[in-house]
Amino acid sequence: MNKSKMTGSSKLKIIPLGGLEQIGMNITAFEYEDSIIVVDCGLAFPEDDMLGIDLVIPDITYLQDNADKVKGFIITHGHEDHIGALPYVLKQLPVPVYATKLTIGIIENKLKEHGLEKLVKRKVVKFGQHINLGQLRVEFIRTNHSIADAAALAIYSPAGIVVHTGDFKVDYTPVFGDAIDLQRFAEIGKKGVLALMCDSTNAERPGFTPSERTVGETFDNIFAEHQNTRLIIATFASNVDRVQQIINTAYKYGRKVVVEGRSMVNIIETATALGYINIPDNTLVDIELLKNYPDEKTVIITTGSQGESMAALSRMASGMHRKITIGSLDTVIFSSNPIPGNEKAVSKVINELYAKGADVIFQDAHVSGHACREEIKLIYSLVQPKYAIPVHGELRHLIAQANLAKGLGIDKDDIFILRSGDVLELCEESAQVTGKVPAGSIFVDGLGVGDVGNIVLRDRQHLAEDGILIVVVALDCDNNIVISGPDIVSRGFVYVRESDELLEEAREIVADVLDGCMDRNVTDWGRMKNQIKDALNDYIWKKTKRRPMILPIIMEV
């Protein structure tokens, strides 16, 4: 496509619907006239104050409102924060999904779980291949990350080329496959790149991210030094290269390997079937056969490196795992760093493991999958974009990358730190945020998607902090008299057996309120309930300095 054809009259719109201001829930729409493509569709894990919420997925109202324009989802790699929301979103918007081989393999598992495999078309894309989607064209470029088959994207539009790095690092010696295709980044840079959307996760860290292979050397040392203990290694299920290195080292030291944790088992099965992991014969054994081998001849690869309460490692640490008991002949290795926000949970698991007598190693057995400052500079230097749009990270990470771009000579007016929902319109002559579209979080609780909102969460918070008082009264409406009650039930407010006096006085206050209503011929239940609430609130606050949720229930007899 030559330069003269590239300059269209319309502008390209870039609309992030998630993934900025946080780590997780990455999803960005690219729109040119009547064509929209969506890059990634991830979930986020709930914050501490999202009580009872299982997952958080993006609000795709804008995509549903423009469903006839949406040509497909382009997925950069197979991590949950990039693919986890697909099953929920594809139910609303069943458009084709384009990704590399391993990524499609992992997505297919998800679609099967949700019964969507017949509804959604999937296309496996090779590196270097171009996909035409309406007025937009997408090229997949090989990168390295903590999961195999990660891709960057060059998005060609009549307004210009946008390069999206996806999550990446520069690894010259990857465990599986080839190194990042820096040559292609340079070739596209020569054509003239309108904007670069670059991973910001490690934009605060100086230097280069070490190669994944360095972890292999660390494992070799750990195995050599711990030949008399069982080894339990916790890592991310999706880090297939890490699992490969653990298996290679176990094979070298004559140990059998058990894989534990549902997500770990699923991904290793998929990766093995697609040829992304190579397991020597007779190395992998079923957990049921673990007892047939001496401890010092086994390795357990498990999920739970982030301290997740239901993951296999947490169950082992708390003594709830049915098959594996931790003891003084165990060495537990955390082959991961805590994701921001998970530090407390990880620390709790480490303490529980120490309490059981295990030895714990949680340093130097991990390298990041994200580019540090020097690698980010390298990509900017090769791509030479007119505009910089830092992505993937909290605000502090985006600003760190913005400062980096400024240092490389990009004008501060050409750097855009966007918020989810912003509409950035750009062409060769100009770029500006021209509006906002709906964007935000949809909560998944059990089978309910979106039926728990902020008001329900506020109530849950209230119940969690202060408890509830339920007041039950039976009325004879014809004669306007109280037939039974008021009875007061307390949950999570005070221990009933030790609070007889408090609850008895509360009963009397409610009875007085009801008598007053009867005397004044108040028959409106709403007003009665409000008066009960107000009187009880005042009394309980004076007595306890607490504000439980008060729920009056009036029954007609």
C-alpha positions as CSV (number, residue, x, y, z in Angstrom):
1,M,0.0,0.0,0.0
2,N,1.8,3.2,-1.1
3,K,1.7,6.5,0.7
4,S,-0.7,8.2,-1.7
5,K,-3.3,5.5,-1.1
6,M,-2.8,5.7,2.6
7,T,-4.0,9.2,3.1
8,G,-7.8,9.0,3.5
9,S,-10.2,11.9,4.1
10,S,-11.6,10.3,7.3
11,K,-9.8,9.9,10.6
12,L,-9.1,6.7,12.5
13,K,-10.7,6.4,15.9
14,I,-9.0,4.5,18.7
15,I,-11.3,3.7,21.6
16,P,-9.9,1.9,24.6
17,L,-12.8,0.2,26.4
18,G,-10.6,-1.2,29.3
19,G,-7.0,-1.9,30.3
20,L,-6.0,1.7,31.1
21,E,-5.9,2.8,34.8
22,Q,-5.4,-0.9,35.8
23,I,-3.6,-4.1,34.9
24,G,-6.2,-6.3,33.3
25,M,-9.4,-6.1,31.2
26,N,-7.6,-5.1,28.0
27,I,-9.9,-4.2,25.1
28,T,-9.5,-1.5,22.4
29,A,-11.7,-0.7,19.4
30,F,-10.2,0.7,16.2
31,E,-12.8,2.3,13.9
32,Y,-12.5,3.7,10.4
33,E,-15.8,4.7,8.8
34,D,-18.0,1.6,8.6
35,S,-15.3,-0.9,10.0
36,I,-14.5,-1.7,13.6
37,I,-12.0,-4.2,14.8
38,V,-11.4,-5.0,18.5
39,V,-8.0,-5.9,19.8
40,D,-8.1,-8.2,22.9
41,C,-11.0,-8.9,25.2
42,G,-9.7,-9.5,28.7
43,L,-11.1,-9.8,32.2
44,A,-9.9,-8.3,35.5
45,F,-9.9,-10.0,38.9
46,P,-12.1,-8.3,41.6
47,E,-10.7,-5.7,44.0
48,D,-10.9,-6.3,47.7
49,D,-14.1,-4.2,48.0
50,M,-15.9,-6.1,45.3
51,L,-17.5,-8.6,47.8
52,G,-18.5,-11.9,46.3
53,I,-17.6,-10.9,42.7
54,D,-15.9,-13.6,40.7
55,L,-14.7,-11.7,37.6
56,V,-14.9,-8.3,36.1
57,I,-15.5,-7.9,32.4
58,P,-15.6,-4.8,30.1
59,D,-18.8,-2.9,29.2
60,I,-19.2,-3.4,25.4
61,T,-22.3,-1.2,25.0
62,Y,-20.5,0.8,22.3
63,L,-19.7,-2.3,20.3
64,Q,-23.3,-3.6,20.6
65,D,-24.7,-0.3,19.5
66,N,-22.4,-0.6,16.4
67,A,-22.6,-4.3,16.0
68,D,-23.1,-4.1,12.2
69,K,-19.6,-2.5,11.9
70,V,-17.7,-4.9,14.1
71,K,-15.6,-7.2,11.8
72,G,-13.9,-9.3,14.5
73,F,-11.7,-9.7,17.6
74,I,-7.9,-9.7,17.1
75,I,-6.2,-11.4,20.0
76,T,-2.5,-10.7,20.8
77,H,-1.9,-13.6,23.2
78,G,-3.6,-16.2,25.5
79,H,-3.5,-14.5,28.9
80,E,-6.7,-14.1,30.9
81,D,-6.4,-10.3,30.9
82,H,-6.5,-10.4,27.1
83,I,-8.9,-13.4,26.4
84,G,-10.8,-14.0,29.7
85,A,-14.0,-12.0,28.8
86,L,-14.4,-13.5,25.3
87,P,-17.0,-16.1,26.2
88,Y,-19.1,-13.5,27.9
89,V,-18.7,-10.9,25.2
90,L,-19.1,-13.3,22.2
91,K,-22.6,-14.4,23.6
92,Q,-23.6,-10.7,22.9
93,L,-21.5,-10.2,19.8
94,P,-20.7,-13.5,17.9
95,V,-18.1,-12.2,15.5
96,P,-15.0,-14.1,14.2
97,V,-11.9,-14.3,16.4
98,Y,-8.4,-14.1,14.8
99,A,-5.2,-15.2,16.7
100,T,-2.1,-17.3,16.5
101,K,-2.2,-21.1,17.0
102,L,-1.6,-21.6,20.7
103,T,-3.9,-18.6,21.5
104,I,-6.7,-20.1,19.5
105,G,-6.2,-23.4,21.2
106,I,-6.6,-21.8,24.6
107,I,-9.6,-19.8,23.5
108,E,-11.3,-23.0,22.1
109,N,-11.1,-24.5,25.6
110,K,-13.0,-21.5,26.9
111,L,-15.6,-21.6,24.2
112,K,-16.2,-25.3,24.8
113,E,-16.8,-24.7,28.5
114,H,-19.4,-22.1,27.6
115,G,-21.0,-24.1,24.8
116,L,-20.0,-21.5,22.2
117,E,-17.7,-23.5,19.9
118,K,-20.4,-23.8,17.1
119,L,-21.5,-20.1,17.4
120,V,-18.1,-18.4,16.9
121,K,-15.7,-18.6,13.9
122,R,-12.0,-18.9,14.7
123,K,-9.1,-18.3,12.4
124,V,-5.5,-19.2,13.1
125,V,-3.2,-16.5,11.8
126,K,0.6,-17.0,11.1
127,F,3.2,-14.4,11.8
128,G,3.6,-12.1,8.8
129,Q,0.1,-12.8,7.6
130,H,-2.3,-10.0,6.8
131,I,-6.0,-10.1,7.6
132,N,-8.4,-7.8,5.7
133,L,-11.4,-6.7,7.8
134,G,-13.5,-4.0,6.0
135,Q,-11.4,-0.9,5.5
136,L,-8.8,-2.1,8.0
137,R,-5.9,-4.6,7.5
138,V,-4.1,-6.3,10.4
139,E,-0.6,-7.8,10.2
140,F,0.7,-10.2,13.0
141,I,4.3,-9.6,14.1
142,R,6.2,-12.1,16.3
143,T,7.1,-10.9,19.8
144,N,8.3,-12.6,23.0
145,H,6.2,-12.8,26.2
146,S,5.7,-15.1,29.2
147,I,3.4,-17.2,27.0
148,A,4.3,-18.6,23.6
149,D,2.9,-17.3,20.3
150,A,2.5,-13.6,21.5
151,A,1.9,-11.1,18.7
152,A,2.2,-7.4,18.0
153,L,-0.1,-5.9,15.4
154,A,0.3,-3.5,12.6
155,I,-3.1,-2.0,11.9
156,Y,-3.2,-0.4,8.4
157,S,-6.0,2.1,7.8
158,P,-6.4,4.8,5.1
159,A,-5.5,7.3,7.8
160,G,-2.1,5.7,8.5
161,I,-0.5,2.7,10.3
162,V,-0.9,2.0,14.0
163,V,1.5,-0.4,15.7
164,H,0.2,-2.2,18.8
165,T,2.9,-4.1,20.7
166,G,0.6,-6.3,22.8
167,D,2.4,-7.5,25.9
168,F,6.0,-8.0,25.0
169,K,9.7,-8.3,25.9
170,V,12.8,-8.6,23.8
171,D,14.1,-12.1,24.3
172,Y,17.1,-12.9,22.0
173,T,17.2,-16.5,23.4
174,P,13.6,-17.7,23.9
175,V,12.9,-21.2,25.2
176,F,10.5,-22.0,22.3
177,G,10.2,-20.5,18.9
178,D,12.1,-17.5,17.5
179,A,13.1,-14.1,18.9
180,I,11.0,-11.0,18.4
181,D,11.0,-9.8,14.8
182,L,12.8,-6.5,15.3
183,Q,13.5,-6.3,11.6
184,R,9.8,-6.1,10.8
185,F,9.2,-3.4,13.3
186,A,12.0,-1.4,11.5
187,E,10.5,-2.1,8.1
188,I,7.1,-0.8,9.2
189,G,8.8,2.2,10.8
190,K,10.4,3.0,7.5
191,K,6.9,3.2,5.8
192,G,5.9,5.8,8.3
193,V,3.9,5.0,11.5
194,L,1.1,7.2,12.6
195,A,0.9,5.9,16.3
196,L,2.6,3.4,18.6
197,M,0.6,1.7,21.4
198,C,3.2,0.2,23.6
199,D,3.1,-2.0,26.7
200,S,3.8,0.1,29.8
201,T,3.9,-2.5,32.6
202,N,7.6,-2.3,33.3
203,A,8.1,1.3,32.1
204,E,9.4,2.3,35.5
205,R,12.1,-0.4,35.6
206,P,15.5,0.5,34.1
207,G,17.6,-1.7,31.8
208,F,16.5,-4.9,30.0
209,T,14.3,-7.8,31.1
210,P,16.4,-10.9,31.4
211,S,15.8,-13.8,29.0
212,E,13.4,-16.6,30.1
213,R,16.4,-19.0,29.8
214,T,18.1,-17.4,32.8
215,V,15.3,-19.0,34.9
216,G,16.3,-22.4,33.5
217,E,19.8,-21.9,35.0
218,T,18.3,-20.9,38.4
219,F,16.2,-24.1,38.4
220,D,19.3,-26.2,37.6
221,N,21.0,-24.7,40.7
222,I,17.9,-25.2,42.9
223,F,17.5,-28.9,41.8
224,A,21.3,-29.5,42.4
225,E,21.1,-28.0,45.9
226,H,17.9,-29.8,47.0
227,Q,18.4,-33.4,46.0
228,N,16.9,-34.7,49.3
229,T,13.6,-32.9,49.3
230,R,10.4,-32.9,47.2
231,L,10.1,-29.8,45.0
232,I,6.8,-28.0,44.7
233,I,7.0,-25.2,42.1
234,A,4.2,-22.6,41.7
235,T,4.0,-20.6,38.6
236,F,1.4,-19.1,36.1
237,A,-0.5,-21.9,34.3
238,S,0.0,-20.0,31.0
239,N,3.8,-19.8,31.2
240,V,4.4,-22.8,29.0
241,D,8.1,-22.1,28.5
242,R,8.6,-22.0,32.3
243,V,6.8,-25.4,32.6
244,Q,9.0,-26.7,29.8
245,Q,12.2,-25.7,31.7
246,I,11.0,-27.2,34.9
247,I,10.2,-30.5,33.1
248,N,13.7,-30.4,31.3
249,T,15.4,-30.0,34.7
250,A,13.3,-32.6,36.4
251,Y,14.2,-35.1,33.6
252,K,17.9,-34.2,33.9
253,Y,17.8,-35.0,37.7
254,G,15.7,-38.1,37.3
255,R,12.5,-36.8,38.9
256,K,8.9,-37.6,38.0
257,V,6.6,-34.6,37.4
258,V,3.0,-34.1,38.6
259,V,0.9,-31.2,37.3
260,E,-1.7,-30.0,39.7
261,G,-4.4,-27.3,39.3
262,R,-7.2,-27.3,36.7
263,S,-6.0,-24.4,34.6
264,M,-2.4,-25.8,34.6
265,V,-3.6,-29.2,33.4
266,N,-5.8,-27.6,30.6
267,I,-3.1,-25.4,29.2
268,I,-0.4,-28.1,29.3
269,E,-2.8,-30.5,27.5
270,T,-3.5,-27.8,24.8
271,A,0.2,-26.9,24.5
272,T,1.3,-30.5,24.2
273,A,-1.4,-31.3,21.6
274,L,-0.2,-28.3,19.5
275,G,3.5,-29.0,19.8
276,Y,4.4,-26.1,22.1
277,I,5.8,-28.2,24.9
278,N,7.8,-31.4,24.7
279,I,7.6,-33.8,27.6
280,P,10.0,-36.8,27.6
281,D,8.3,-40.2,27.9
282,N,7.6,-41.5,31.4
283,T,8.3,-38.1,33.0
284,L,4.7,-37.0,33.7
285,V,2.8,-39.1,36.3
286,D,-0.7,-38.9,37.6
287,I,-1.2,-37.4,41.1
288,E,-2.8,-40.7,42.2
289,L,0.6,-42.4,41.6
290,L,2.7,-39.9,43.5
291,K,2.8,-42.2,46.6
292,N,4.7,-44.8,44.5
293,Y,7.8,-42.6,44.3
294,P,10.1,-41.4,47.0
295,D,9.6,-37.6,47.7
296,E,13.1,-36.6,46.6
297,K,12.4,-38.1,43.2
298,T,9.3,-36.0,42.5
299,V,8.4,-32.4,41.4
300,I,4.9,-30.9,41.6
301,I,4.2,-28.0,39.2
302,T,1.1,-26.2,40.6
303,T,-1.1,-23.2,40.3
304,G,-1.5,-20.7,43.1
305,S,1.6,-18.5,42.8
306,Q,-0.6,-15.5,43.4
307,G,-2.0,-16.7,46.7
308,E,-5.5,-17.4,45.2
309,S,-7.6,-19.0,48.0
310,M,-9.0,-21.9,45.9
311,A,-5.8,-22.6,43.9
312,A,-3.9,-25.9,44.6
313,L,-0.9,-24.3,46.4
314,S,-3.2,-22.4,48.9
315,R,-5.1,-25.6,49.6
316,M,-1.8,-27.5,50.2
317,A,-0.6,-24.6,52.5
318,S,-3.8,-24.6,54.6
319,G,-3.9,-28.4,54.8
320,M,-7.0,-28.7,52.7
321,H,-5.5,-30.5,49.7
322,R,-6.8,-34.1,49.5
323,K,-3.7,-35.6,47.9
324,I,-0.7,-33.6,49.0
325,T,0.5,-32.9,52.5
326,I,3.2,-30.4,53.1
327,G,6.0,-31.2,55.6
328,S,9.6,-30.5,56.5
329,L,10.9,-32.5,53.5
330,D,9.3,-30.1,51.0
331,T,10.9,-27.1,49.2
332,V,8.4,-24.7,47.7
333,I,9.5,-22.4,44.9
334,F,7.5,-19.3,43.9
335,S,8.3,-18.9,40.2
336,S,6.5,-15.6,39.9
337,N,6.2,-12.1,41.4
338,P,3.0,-11.0,43.2
339,I,0.8,-9.0,40.8
340,P,0.1,-5.6,42.5
341,G,-2.6,-6.1,45.0
342,N,-1.8,-9.8,45.7
343,E,1.1,-9.3,48.0
344,K,-0.9,-9.9,51.2
345,A,-2.4,-13.2,49.9
346,V,1.0,-14.5,48.7
347,S,2.6,-13.6,52.1
348,K,-0.2,-15.5,53.9
349,V,0.5,-18.6,51.9
350,I,4.3,-18.3,52.4
351,N,3.7,-18.0,56.2
352,E,1.5,-21.1,56.2
353,L,4.1,-23.1,54.3
354,Y,6.8,-22.1,56.8
355,A,4.4,-23.1,59.6
356,K,4.2,-26.6,58.1
357,G,8.0,-26.9,58.2
358,A,8.6,-26.4,54.5
359,D,11.5,-24.5,53.0
360,V,10.3,-21.6,50.7
361,I,12.2,-19.9,47.9
362,F,10.6,-16.8,46.5
363,Q,13.4,-14.8,45.0
364,D,15.3,-15.1,41.7
365,A,13.2,-17.9,40.3
366,H,11.2,-15.6,37.9
367,V,11.7,-13.1,35.1
368,S,9.1,-10.7,33.9
369,G,7.3,-11.1,30.5
370,H,7.2,-7.4,30.0
371,A,9.7,-4.9,28.5
372,C,11.8,-2.7,30.7
373,R,12.8,0.9,29.7
374,E,15.6,0.1,27.3
375,E,13.5,-2.4,25.3
376,I,10.7,0.2,25.1
377,K,13.2,2.7,23.8
378,L,14.3,0.2,21.2
379,I,10.8,-0.3,19.9
380,Y,10.2,3.5,19.7
381,S,13.5,3.9,17.9
382,L,12.6,1.3,15.3
383,V,9.0,2.3,14.8
384,Q,9.5,6.1,14.9
385,P,5.8,7.0,15.5
386,K,4.3,10.4,15.1
387,Y,2.0,9.9,18.1
388,A,2.7,7.8,21.3
389,I,-0.2,6.1,23.1
390,P,1.1,4.2,26.2
391,V,-1.2,1.2,27.0
392,H,-1.4,-1.7,29.4
393,G,-0.8,-0.4,32.9
394,E,-1.9,1.8,35.8
395,L,-1.7,5.6,35.4
396,R,1.8,5.6,36.9
397,H,3.1,3.2,34.3
398,L,1.5,5.1,31.4
399,I,3.1,8.3,32.7
400,A,6.5,6.6,33.0
401,Q,6.3,5.6,29.4
402,A,5.1,9.1,28.3
403,N,8.2,10.6,30.0
404,L,10.3,8.0,28.2
405,A,8.8,9.0,24.8
406,K,9.4,12.7,25.6
407,G,13.1,11.9,26.3
408,L,13.2,10.3,22.8
409,G,12.1,13.5,21.2
410,I,8.4,13.0,20.8
411,D,6.5,16.3,21.4
412,K,4.5,16.2,24.6
413,D,1.4,17.3,22.5
414,D,1.8,14.1,20.5
415,I,1.6,11.8,23.5
416,F,-1.8,10.7,24.6
417,I,-2.6,9.2,28.0
418,L,-6.1,8.0,27.5
419,R,-8.8,6.8,29.9
420,S,-11.1,3.9,29.2
421,G,-14.0,5.3,27.0
422,D,-12.0,8.1,25.4
423,V,-12.4,8.5,21.6
424,L,-9.1,9.5,20.0
425,E,-9.4,10.6,16.4
426,L,-6.2,10.8,14.4
427,C,-4.7,11.3,11.0
428,E,-1.4,12.5,9.7
429,E,-2.3,16.2,10.3
430,S,-3.8,16.0,13.8
431,A,-4.9,13.9,16.8
432,Q,-7.3,14.8,19.5
433,V,-9.7,13.2,22.0
434,T,-13.1,14.1,20.6
435,G,-15.5,12.4,22.9
436,K,-16.4,9.6,25.2
437,V,-18.3,6.3,24.8
438,P,-19.7,4.1,27.7
439,A,-16.9,2.1,29.3
440,G,-16.6,0.5,32.6
441,S,-16.9,-2.8,34.5
442,I,-19.5,-5.5,34.4
443,F,-19.5,-7.8,37.4
444,V,-19.8,-11.5,37.1
445,D,-21.1,-13.3,40.2
446,G,-21.8,-17.0,39.8
447,L,-23.9,-17.3,36.7
448,G,-25.1,-13.7,36.9
449,V,-23.5,-11.3,34.5
450,G,-24.2,-7.7,35.2
451,D,-27.0,-8.3,37.7
452,V,-24.8,-7.1,40.6
453,G,-24.1,-3.4,40.4
454,N,-22.7,-0.7,42.6
455,I,-25.9,-0.5,44.8
456,V,-25.8,-4.2,45.5
457,L,-22.1,-4.0,46.3
458,R,-22.8,-1.0,48.6
459,D,-25.4,-3.1,50.5
460,R,-22.9,-6.0,50.7
461,Q,-20.3,-3.6,52.1
462,H,-22.8,-2.3,54.6
463,L,-23.8,-5.9,55.7
464,A,-20.1,-6.9,56.0
465,E,-19.2,-3.9,58.1
466,D,-22.3,-3.4,60.3
467,G,-24.6,-6.4,60.1
468,I,-28.4,-6.4,59.8
469,L,-31.4,-6.1,62.1
470,I,-34.7,-7.5,60.8
471,V,-37.9,-6.2,62.4
472,V,-41.0,-8.4,61.8
473,V,-44.5,-7.2,62.7
474,A,-47.9,-8.7,61.9
475,L,-50.8,-6.2,61.5
476,D,-54.6,-6.6,61.4
477,C,-55.3,-3.9,58.8
478,D,-59.0,-3.9,59.2
479,N,-58.9,-3.1,62.9
480,N,-55.5,-1.3,62.8
481,I,-53.9,-3.4,65.6
482,V,-50.6,-5.2,66.0
483,I,-51.3,-8.9,66.2
484,S,-47.8,-10.2,66.8
485,G,-44.4,-8.8,67.3
486,P,-42.4,-6.7,66.9
487,D,-39.7,-9.4,66.7
488,I,-36.1,-8.5,66.1
489,V,-33.6,-10.8,64.4
490,S,-29.9,-9.8,64.4
491,R,-27.2,-11.1,62.1
492,G,-23.7,-9.9,62.2
493,F,-24.6,-6.9,64.5
494,V,-24.4,-8.2,68.1
495,Y,-24.2,-11.6,69.7
496,V,-27.9,-12.1,70.6
497,R,-27.4,-14.1,73.8
498,E,-25.3,-11.3,75.4
499,S,-27.4,-8.4,74.1
500,D,-30.9,-9.2,75.5
501,E,-31.2,-5.8,77.1
502,L,-30.3,-3.9,73.9
503,L,-32.7,-5.9,71.8
504,E,-35.5,-5.7,74.3
505,E,-35.2,-1.9,74.4
506,A,-35.1,-1.9,70.6
507,R,-38.4,-3.9,70.6
508,E,-40.0,-1.4,72.9
509,I,-39.0,1.5,70.7
510,V,-40.5,-0.2,67.6
511,A,-43.7,-1.0,69.6
512,D,-43.9,2.7,70.6
513,V,-43.5,3.8,66.9
514,L,-46.3,1.3,65.9
515,D,-48.6,2.6,68.6
516,G,-48.0,6.1,67.5
517,C,-48.8,5.1,63.9
518,M,-52.1,3.4,65.0
519,D,-53.1,6.3,67.1
520,R,-52.7,8.7,64.1
521,N,-54.3,6.2,61.7
522,V,-51.2,5.9,59.6
523,T,-51.8,2.9,57.3
524,D,-49.2,3.6,54.7
525,W,-46.6,0.8,55.1
526,G,-43.8,2.9,53.5
527,R,-44.2,5.6,56.2
528,M,-44.4,3.0,59.0
529,K,-41.2,1.3,57.8
530,N,-39.3,4.7,57.5
531,Q,-40.4,5.7,61.0
532,I,-39.3,2.3,62.5
533,K,-35.9,2.7,60.7
534,D,-35.4,6.3,61.9
535,A,-36.2,5.5,65.5
536,L,-34.1,2.4,65.6
537,N,-31.1,4.0,63.8
538,D,-31.0,6.8,66.4
539,Y,-31.3,4.5,69.4
540,I,-28.7,2.0,68.1
541,W,-26.2,4.7,67.2
542,K,-26.5,6.3,70.7
543,K,-26.0,2.9,72.3
544,T,-23.4,1.2,70.1
545,K,-22.0,3.9,67.7
546,R,-22.8,1.4,64.9
547,R,-25.2,1.6,61.9
548,P,-26.5,-1.9,61.0
549,M,-28.8,-2.3,58.0
550,I,-32.4,-2.1,59.3
551,L,-35.0,-4.1,57.4
552,P,-38.6,-3.8,58.6
553,I,-41.0,-6.5,57.4
554,I,-44.7,-5.9,57.8
555,M,-47.1,-8.8,57.3
556,E,-50.8,-8.4,56.8
557,V,-53.0,-10.9,58.6
